[in-house]
Amino acid sequence: MFTLPTTAARSARALASLLILAFVAACAAPPEAPVAPPPEQFVDGYGPIEDDGYLLPGVPSQYLVEPNRRFVVLYTGDVGPDTIEIDPYAKFLYYVNGDGTAIRYPIAVGREGKSLRGNAVIGRKAHWPGWQPTANMLRSEPEVYGPFRNGIPGGLRSPLGARALYLYRNGRDSYYRIHGTNDLGSIGNSGSAGCIRMFNHDIIDLYDRVASGTRVVIRTEADSLRLEGADYSPRGVELPPKIVSPEELLGPAAVAADHPAFDANGDPIPFDEDAQATTG
């Protein structure tokens, strides 16, 4: 005959179950401590650096897939040593050495840079330069440049990056620049704005090699195809315009009060920069 277990039997059975669970838990492996991800491995020459008091982050390797990094190459072009040669079609800038080689840097070419032709010289050099849109940029795209009409002082957020080389013709500023950029994905492509952009690490490297008065030569489309071949000329894609608000570029706190380009109401105030009509 079937009988229900007594209260004592049920209690004994429950206690036995608890003891079994405790034994299993004691025999189980302890939980593994979280493993920190390995530190990012940067391409040589593109790791984090401290520069003029700024901590410049490294360039992630996905932006440096060959040929989008600095190389010493055999030079096959037509200009002499200690000259900068810009190929706006293949998106390369060469600094020509005297031993038959050149340092080849990848670049981005903005809308202003596409109209760059002929020759120029470096008329001025600047560390961590400030930036201000030109009158033409304000007229053509007020929705993009209007909020920055009074400029952005130099620093990590400046569109001119860590360095700028100002191109002159006949002793006068041409308003074309070779400069750094924070827009890493633009390198190797055609940007919506700006002149000749380089990774900040590359413009620092080039800046230290060249002097004021260095000659700058712009390749023609025919010369680009002749020297680079169809694999590289033309190279890259046309990027869509980017509309960035002051809050995105400078941060809400800076716009609200602390940034010297804006007053407490978030309105621009005059920007005191040596050459205000610079091109980004």
C-alpha positions as CSV (number, residue, x, y, z in Angstrom):
1,M,0.0,0.0,0.0
2,F,1.3,3.5,-1.0
3,T,1.9,5.9,2.0
4,L,2.8,9.6,1.9
5,P,6.3,10.4,3.4
6,T,6.3,11.8,6.8
7,T,7.4,15.3,7.6
8,A,10.6,14.0,9.0
9,A,11.3,12.0,5.9
10,R,10.7,15.0,3.7
11,S,13.0,17.1,5.8
12,A,15.8,14.5,5.6
13,R,15.4,14.3,1.8
14,A,15.6,18.1,1.5
15,L,18.7,18.2,3.6
16,A,20.3,15.5,1.5
17,S,19.6,17.5,-1.6
18,L,21.2,20.6,-0.1
19,L,24.3,18.6,0.9
20,I,24.6,17.2,-2.7
21,L,24.3,20.7,-4.2
22,A,26.9,22.1,-1.8
23,F,29.3,19.3,-2.7
24,V,28.9,19.9,-6.4
25,A,29.4,23.6,-5.9
26,A,32.6,22.9,-3.9
27,C,33.9,20.7,-6.6
28,A,33.1,23.2,-9.5
29,A,35.9,25.3,-10.9
30,P,36.1,28.8,-9.5
31,P,34.9,31.5,-11.9
32,E,37.6,32.9,-14.1
33,A,38.7,36.5,-13.5
34,P,38.0,38.8,-16.4
35,V,40.9,39.0,-18.8
36,A,41.9,42.5,-19.9
37,P,42.0,42.8,-23.7
38,P,45.6,42.9,-25.1
39,P,46.9,46.4,-25.8
40,E,46.4,47.7,-29.3
41,Q,49.3,47.1,-31.6
42,F,50.1,50.2,-33.7
43,V,51.9,50.3,-36.9
44,D,55.5,51.6,-36.4
45,G,55.4,55.4,-36.5
46,Y,51.7,55.7,-35.8
47,G,51.4,55.0,-32.1
48,P,50.3,57.5,-29.4
49,I,52.7,60.4,-28.9
50,E,52.9,63.4,-26.7
51,D,53.4,66.6,-28.7
52,D,53.6,70.1,-27.4
53,G,51.6,69.2,-24.3
54,Y,48.9,67.3,-26.3
55,L,48.5,63.5,-26.1
56,L,47.9,62.5,-29.7
57,P,46.2,59.1,-30.0
58,G,47.6,56.4,-32.2
59,V,46.1,55.7,-35.7
60,P,44.2,52.4,-35.7
61,S,45.6,49.8,-38.1
62,Q,42.4,49.7,-40.2
63,Y,43.3,53.2,-41.6
64,L,46.8,52.2,-42.5
65,V,46.2,49.4,-45.0
66,E,48.9,49.6,-47.7
67,P,49.4,52.0,-49.5
68,N,47.8,54.2,-46.8
69,R,50.9,54.6,-44.7
70,R,54.3,56.3,-44.8
71,F,56.9,54.5,-46.9
72,V,60.4,55.2,-48.3
73,V,60.1,54.3,-52.0
74,L,62.2,54.6,-55.1
75,Y,61.4,57.9,-56.7
76,T,60.3,57.8,-60.3
77,G,59.1,61.4,-60.6
78,D,60.5,64.5,-62.3
79,V,61.4,66.9,-59.5
80,G,64.7,67.4,-57.7
81,P,65.8,66.7,-54.1
82,D,64.3,68.6,-51.1
83,T,61.1,69.2,-53.0
84,I,57.5,68.3,-52.1
85,E,55.5,66.7,-55.0
86,I,51.7,66.3,-54.5
87,D,49.7,63.9,-56.6
88,P,46.1,64.8,-56.0
89,Y,44.8,62.0,-58.2
90,A,46.7,59.1,-56.6
91,K,46.4,60.7,-53.2
92,F,50.1,60.7,-52.4
93,L,52.6,63.4,-51.2
94,Y,56.3,62.8,-51.9
95,Y,59.2,64.4,-50.1
96,V,62.1,63.8,-52.5
97,N,65.5,62.8,-51.1
98,G,68.9,63.2,-52.7
99,D,69.6,59.4,-53.1
100,G,67.0,58.4,-55.6
101,T,64.3,57.7,-53.0
102,A,61.4,59.7,-51.6
103,I,59.2,59.5,-48.5
104,R,55.6,58.8,-49.8
105,Y,52.8,59.9,-47.5
106,P,49.1,59.2,-48.1
107,I,46.9,62.2,-48.3
108,A,43.3,63.3,-48.6
109,V,42.4,66.0,-51.1
110,G,39.5,68.3,-50.2
111,R,37.5,70.4,-52.5
112,E,39.9,73.3,-52.2
113,G,42.8,71.0,-52.8
114,K,41.3,69.8,-56.1
115,S,41.8,73.2,-57.6
116,L,45.5,73.3,-56.6
117,R,47.7,73.6,-59.7
118,G,51.3,74.4,-60.7
119,N,54.0,75.3,-58.2
120,A,54.2,77.0,-54.8
121,V,56.6,77.4,-51.9
122,I,56.2,76.9,-48.1
123,G,55.8,80.4,-46.9
124,R,54.9,79.7,-43.3
125,K,54.9,76.8,-40.8
126,A,52.7,76.4,-37.7
127,H,52.5,74.1,-34.7
128,W,48.9,73.2,-33.7
129,P,47.4,76.0,-35.8
130,G,44.1,77.6,-35.4
131,W,41.5,77.4,-38.2
132,Q,38.9,79.7,-39.7
133,P,36.7,79.1,-42.8
134,T,37.3,81.4,-45.7
135,A,34.7,83.8,-47.0
136,N,34.2,81.6,-50.0
137,M,33.5,78.6,-47.7
138,L,31.0,80.6,-45.7
139,R,29.2,81.8,-48.9
140,S,29.1,78.3,-50.6
141,E,28.2,76.2,-47.5
142,P,26.9,78.4,-44.7
143,E,25.1,75.5,-43.1
144,V,28.5,73.7,-42.7
145,Y,30.8,76.6,-41.8
146,G,28.6,79.3,-40.4
147,P,28.8,78.1,-36.7
148,F,32.6,78.4,-37.0
149,R,32.9,81.7,-38.8
150,N,35.0,83.2,-36.1
151,G,37.4,80.2,-36.0
152,I,38.7,77.5,-33.8
153,P,41.9,77.9,-31.9
154,G,44.7,75.4,-32.3
155,G,44.5,72.1,-30.4
156,L,43.3,68.5,-30.7
157,R,40.0,69.6,-32.2
158,S,41.3,72.0,-34.8
159,P,40.6,70.9,-38.4
160,L,44.2,71.8,-39.3
161,G,45.5,69.2,-36.9
162,A,49.0,69.2,-35.4
163,R,50.8,71.1,-38.0
164,A,50.2,73.2,-41.1
165,L,52.4,74.2,-44.0
166,Y,51.1,77.4,-45.7
167,L,51.6,77.6,-49.5
168,Y,52.7,80.9,-51.0
169,R,52.9,82.1,-54.6
170,N,54.8,85.3,-55.6
171,G,55.4,86.1,-51.9
172,R,51.7,86.0,-51.1
173,D,49.5,83.5,-49.2
174,S,47.7,81.3,-51.7
175,Y,45.2,80.1,-48.9
176,Y,46.2,76.5,-49.8
177,R,47.6,74.4,-47.0
178,I,49.1,71.0,-46.3
179,H,47.9,70.1,-42.8
180,G,46.9,67.4,-40.3
181,T,43.4,66.0,-39.8
182,N,41.4,64.1,-37.2
183,D,39.2,62.6,-40.0
184,L,41.2,59.4,-40.4
185,G,38.8,57.8,-42.9
186,S,39.4,60.7,-45.3
187,I,43.0,59.8,-46.0
188,G,43.3,58.1,-49.4
189,N,40.1,59.7,-50.5
190,S,38.6,63.0,-51.7
191,G,37.1,65.0,-48.8
192,S,34.2,67.4,-48.9
193,A,36.3,70.3,-47.8
194,G,39.9,71.2,-47.0
195,C,43.2,71.3,-48.9
196,I,45.8,68.6,-48.6
197,R,45.2,66.6,-45.4
198,M,47.6,64.1,-43.8
199,F,47.5,61.9,-40.7
200,N,48.8,64.0,-37.8
201,H,51.7,61.6,-37.4
202,D,52.7,62.2,-41.0
203,I,52.4,66.0,-41.0
204,I,54.6,66.1,-37.9
205,D,57.2,63.9,-39.7
206,L,57.1,66.0,-42.8
207,Y,57.1,69.3,-40.9
208,D,60.4,68.4,-39.2
209,R,62.0,67.6,-42.6
210,V,61.1,70.8,-44.5
211,A,62.1,74.4,-44.2
212,S,60.3,77.6,-45.2
213,G,61.0,78.2,-48.9
214,T,60.7,74.5,-49.8
215,R,59.4,74.1,-53.3
216,V,56.0,72.4,-53.8
217,V,55.0,70.9,-57.2
218,I,51.5,69.6,-58.1
219,R,51.3,66.7,-60.5
220,T,49.0,66.9,-63.5
221,E,46.5,64.2,-64.1
222,A,48.5,62.9,-67.1
223,D,51.7,62.8,-65.0
224,S,49.9,61.0,-62.2
225,L,48.7,58.2,-64.6
226,R,52.1,58.0,-66.2
227,L,54.0,57.7,-62.9
228,E,51.5,55.8,-60.7
229,G,49.7,53.6,-63.3
230,A,46.0,52.8,-63.4
231,D,46.2,50.8,-60.1
232,Y,46.7,54.0,-58.1
233,S,45.6,56.8,-60.4
234,P,42.9,57.7,-59.6
235,R,42.6,56.3,-56.1
236,G,39.9,56.7,-53.5
237,V,36.3,57.7,-53.4
238,E,34.4,61.0,-53.1
239,L,33.2,61.4,-49.5
240,P,29.9,63.0,-48.7
241,P,29.9,66.4,-46.9
242,K,30.0,66.2,-43.1
243,I,28.0,68.7,-41.1
244,V,29.4,69.0,-37.6
245,S,27.9,71.1,-34.8
246,P,30.0,73.1,-32.4
247,E,28.9,70.8,-29.6
248,E,30.1,67.7,-31.5
249,L,33.5,69.4,-32.4
250,L,34.2,71.2,-29.2
251,G,32.0,69.6,-26.6
252,P,28.9,71.1,-24.9
253,A,30.9,72.5,-22.0
254,A,33.4,74.2,-24.2
255,V,30.6,75.8,-26.3
256,A,28.7,76.8,-23.2
257,A,31.4,78.7,-21.4
258,D,35.0,77.5,-21.5
259,H,36.1,77.5,-25.1
260,P,37.7,80.8,-26.2
261,A,35.9,80.8,-29.5
262,F,32.5,81.1,-27.9
263,D,31.0,83.3,-25.2
264,A,28.7,82.1,-22.3
265,N,25.7,82.1,-24.6
266,G,27.4,79.8,-27.1
267,D,27.9,82.6,-29.7
268,P,31.2,82.9,-31.5
269,I,33.5,85.7,-30.5
270,P,36.4,87.1,-32.5
271,F,39.2,84.7,-33.2
272,D,42.7,86.2,-32.9
273,E,44.8,84.2,-35.4
274,D,47.7,85.4,-37.4
275,A,46.2,84.3,-40.7
276,Q,42.5,84.2,-40.3
277,A,41.5,83.3,-43.8
278,T,42.9,79.8,-43.6
279,T,41.4,76.9,-45.4
280,G,40.6,73.6,-43.6
